[in-house]
Amino acid sequence: MINKKNVFISGATSGIGKSCAYVFASNHYNLILTGRRNDRLMALKQALVDEFGIHVCTLCFDVTDLQQTQQAIASIDKNNFPTIDILINNAGLASGLSSIDEGNYDDWNIMIDTNVKGLLHVSREIIPMMKAQGFGHIINISSTAGKDAYPNGNVYCATKHAVDALSKSMRIDLLQYGIKVTAINPGACETEFSLVRFKGDEERAKKVYEGFTPLTPADVADSVYFTATLPKHVCINDLTITCLTQANAHYNVKKII
């Protein structure tokens, strides 16, 4: 049975976003999936439609580009997707790992543009729809890096601290409209995150997760789904999830005594 609820997921072509698509699809939600890689979007759409029989809309655009974002969201077929019940702001990345005095300006800009401005672009276009319909749930995928800083993570940590602050502000601004806002803060999670951070260096990326069992994208997606399916009067404002060996953004024992 197809659910009448619709979920918008940014950055849906891999990792946490893709796992969120699967967990909501398996529970018969319809999906609006976005990303920059159209081949992956189309393959994901086909897989989800074939397996779960849901409605899927794909939008290929870059959240850092305001005009692209506006045009893509405006193109959503309102007949098939008359409401957006849940917005999952998942698109985000880390680029580079260096001390503040040796930081790369291009790395800084792409992280700020994606993690902060991209989240704002998508949210700003969808929030008026949620206000008009009188309900909605915004789930921002942040990080333990939004709670603590760690060595050489300076600007990435700053962007995730911004997501934390924006989540709190959204909650205040949108409370009167019955719109829930939740921040999900995963710790070490084995996705393409480190591969992107280290610009395709697979060996270096693999070393990040050596010696311990990190979270999987499915672990995080299950938490997202849980927060999105609570009773109407219940809202989880902030949820931090780590693997067993990780205490915070910068402390991971990698071995249980």
VENDAJO-V614569 format. One line per field, one symbol per residue. ss: DSSP state (@ for helix, = for strand, . for the rest). A space follows every 50 residues. Layout:
ss: ???
This chain:
ss: .....====.....@@@@@@@@@@@@...======..@@@@@@@@@@@@@ @@...=====.....@@@@@@@@@...........====..........@ @@..@@@@@@@@@@@@@@@@@@@@@@@@@@@@@..======..@@@.... ...@@@@@@@@@@@@@@@@@@@@@@@@.========..=...@@@@@... .@@@@@@.......=.@@@@@@@@@@@@.........====....=.... .=.....
